[in-house]
Amino acid sequence: MKPIIFDVDTGIDDALAMAYALHSPELEVLGFTTCFGNVAVEDATRNTLTVLEKLDRHIPVFSGANQTLNRGEKKKYPKHVHGEDGLGNTRKEVPSLQASQGNAVDFIIDQVKSRPHEITVIAVGPLTNIALAIKKDPKIMSFVKEVIIMGGAVRVPGNVTPFAEANILSDPDAAELLFSSGLPVTLVGLDVTLQTCLPKSKLGEWRASGKESAQFLAEMTDYYMKAYDSSHPGLGGCALHDPLAVGVAIDSSFVSTVQMNVKVVTEGEETGRTIGQPDRESNIRVCTQVDAERFVKHFLERVIRS
């Protein structure tokens, strides 16, 4: 089993990615760390606990960054995509599960220290928690085995601006710090995630399964797909952004990568843009192709598993 720390800003595709990871025997989820991004960090923590409760899993959850590395608090959240609560307005009650004592940054450092060169961090939100951990203890963080990031748009346009993808734009300074840190990084960006599609027809199958967790996932994903109907008319579903990062952690052959030196634009109109130049010496692998059909099939076999 591959030990992972899963860093989330739990909205709808994070929830799908959580279910995929927790139903995959190849992964040992040591804990979830939360960050602002799709929602404020308090909501991200609450949503993470809600998803765990629905999936009947008890995994530690540590609350993390409530603001960017250098730019203060995020002002706007994509409620038109993820709903008022971040879960497609499905969160009906306060979860009975509680977040763990301590904070996300210390949890990441402590886990890496206890298992040097073993732990993979999957990060599917802004990269603030990881950047703060690097700043706090760069020596220990150099023992991270790999960071798999859902973020960036190296060869395609962004999804928030023509230049920038949402997670990188939410904290471009954190992304630049991580990319220049020397840590081994796999960048699972819009270059590949937009080639994946969860068809609307699958939601009916989830509902028909009779499983409470599947009903929950179907209801929230239906909200997400309605946002896609506006932004990507004719797609007939939604992209599996965050789940693909989990897929790469399970089976790296889902994607093809190119080693690149990646820089993040941190000022001006193109803020958040990820600029990649091929470099065989680089520690960053940028996903450029995906076997979308095989990945989506694998995801569907796992996501609503008991």
N, C-alpha and C positions, 0 to 999 in steps of 0.2 A: 504493500500500500504506500502511496505517495503522501507524506504529511503536508497539509496545506493550511495556510491562514487565508481566509476569504475576506477581503476588504470591500465593503459594499456601501452604497448610498440608497438603500432599498426602495426602489420603485418597482414597476411591474416586471421588466425584463430581468432585474436582479432576483426577484422572487422565483421566476422560472429557472434561472441559473442555480439558485439555491436548491431547488427541488432536484434538478439534474445532478448536482454534485453530491447531495445527500443520498441519492439512490444509485450511486456509482461505487461499486466495491473497490475500485482501484484507488480511491481517494480516502484519506484519513483527515477529516475536517477537525483541526485542533480548536478552532474558534473563529467567530466572526468579529470583525472590527468595523465600526460604522463611521461614516463621514457625511457632511453636508453634500448636496449635489442635486439629485432629483427632488429632494425635500430637505428641510432643515435636519440637523443631526439628531435632534430629539425624536423627530418622526421616523428617521431612518432606523434608529434603535428600536423604537416601538414596532415598526413594520417588520423588522428582522425577527423580533420575538413573536409577533403574530404569525408569520410564516412558519417558524419552528413549531409553534403550538398546533397549527393546522396539519403539519406533517408528522406530528407526534414525535418530535426529536428534541433532545435536551443537549444542546451544544452551548458552550460559553459565548456570551456576546459582550463586547467591550465598546463603550461609546468613545468616539474620537473627536476629530477636529470639527469645531463649529464655525470656523472661518478660514479664509485663505492664508497662505504663508505670509504674504506681505500686503494684501490689498483689502483687509477687513472682511466684513460679512458679505456673503452673496445676497444680492438685493431681490432677485426674481427667481421663482422656481417654475418649472414647466407643468403647471397644473392642467393645461389643456391636453397633455400627453398622459400623465400619470394620475390625474384626479386630485381633488382637494387633500386627500389623505396619503397620496402616493401609491395607493393600491387599487386604483379604479373605483374609489368610494365604496369599497367592500368591507372596510374595517369597522365592524359594528360595535365592538366592545373593547375594553382595555385588556390586553393579554394577561393571563395569570402568571406567566413566566417573568422573571426579573433579570435585568442586566447584571453582569458580574461587577464586583467591586474592582476599582482600578481603572486605568485608561488604556485606550487602544495602543498608543505608542509604546508604553512600558510592556504591554503584553507581547507585542511583536518582538521587541528587543529580548525579552526574557526567553521566549520560545526559541529564537534563533541561537541564543547563547547556550541553551540546553541541548540543542541538536544542530551543531555546526555543519554546514554544507549539506543539510538534508531537506530543509524546508523551502517549499515553493509558496510564494505569495501570489494569489490571484487578486487583482485589483480591477474593479469594474465601475469605479467612480472617480472623482478627483483624486489626485495622488498625494494629497496633503499629509495623511498619516504616515506614509512611507517616507516622504521627504523629511518630516519631523523626526522620525526614527533615525534616519541617516545623519541629520544634524546633531542629534543627541548622542549617538554612539556609532560613529562611522566605522570603527574597528570591528565591532560586533556585526553590524549590518553587512560587512564585506563577506560574512559567512552564509548569506542567503544563497540557496542553490540557484533560484531563478525567480524573476518577477514576470508574470504573464498579465499583460495590461489590455483591457478593452479600452481603446482610445486612439485618437489620431486619425488623420486622413492624409496619407503621404502622396498618393497618386490620383486621388479623387477629390472633389469639392467637399467642404465641411457640411454639417447638418444644422448648424446654428447661424453661422455666417458662411459666405462663399469660400472661406479659407479654413474655418476651425470646426472641429468636432467638439461636442458638448463637454466631455470629461476633461479634455485638455484646456479648453477655454475657461472652465470653472476655476482652475488654478494653474495658469501657464508657468508660473515661477516654480511650483512644486514639480511639474513635469520636466522642466529644464534641469532642475537640480538632480532629479533621478537619472535622466538620460546622460548626464555628464559625470555620474558617480562611479562608473565602472562596474556596477552590478550587471549581471547577465539579464537581459530583458528580451521578451518576445512581445512585439506590438501587434495586437489583433485589432486592426482599425477598420474604418468604413470601407477600405479597399477590399476587404473580404466579407465583413458582416452584412453588407447590403446585398450580397449575392445569396444569402440564406433567406428562406421564407417559411414561416409557419402558416399553412393554409387555414382559412376560416372553418373549413369543413371539419377540422380536427377537434374544434371546441364542442361540437355536437357529440362526438365520440367520447370526449372526457365527461360530459354531463351524463351520458348514457351509462357510464361505468358504475354509477351509483356511489362512488367514493366521495366522501365529504371534501377531502383535499383536492380532488380533481374538479369538483364543482366550484370550489373557491378559486382555483387557478383559471378555470374557464371564464368565470364571471369577470375577473380583473383583466384577463387578456382580451376579452370582448371590448372593454373600454379602450384598451391600447390600440386595437385594430381599427376602431372608429376614428382615432386620431390619424392612423395611417391612411384611411380612406380619403382624408383631406389632403395630407402631405404627399401621398404616393397613390393617386387614383389608378385603379386597374390592377394593383398588386394582388388584391384578394387575400390579404393576411398581414403579417408583420415580420420584420427582420428579427433574427435571433442574435442580437448584439452580444449581450453579456453571456448567454449560454455558450456561444462559440469559444469564448475564453476558457470556459470550463472544459469544453470539448478538446481544446488543444492541450490542456493539462492531462487529460485522460489518454489521448492518442494524438501525438504531434503529427502523424501522417495525414490528418484531415486537411492540413495546409502545407503550402510551399512557402519558403521564406528566402529573403535576400538579406545578407549582412549589410547594414547601413550605419553611417554616422548620422544621427538624428538630432536636429536642433529645433527649439521651439521659439517662435517669434513672441516676444514679451511686450512689445510697444507698437502703437499705431494701429492702422486699419486692419492689418493682418495678424493681430494678436491671437495666439492660440494655434497658429498654423504650424504643422509639423513638416519640416523640410528634411528629406532624406537623401543622402549621397552614398552610393555603393562603396563599401569599404570592407575588404576581407579581414581586416584586423579588428573590426568593431565588435563590441560585446552585445550589440542590439540586432536582433533579427526581426525584420518587418515582414509580416504575412502579406503575400502578393497574390496567391491563388488559394482556392478552397474547393474541396470535393463536397460541394453543398448537398448533393443528394444523399451521399453516404452519411454525412454529419447529421442532417435533419432526421434521417431514419433512426440513427443511434439515439438522438435526443428523444424522439417520440417513444422509443422502446423503454426509456428510463424515467421520463419526467413524472408520470403518474403511477409509477410502480409502488406497490404497498411497502 
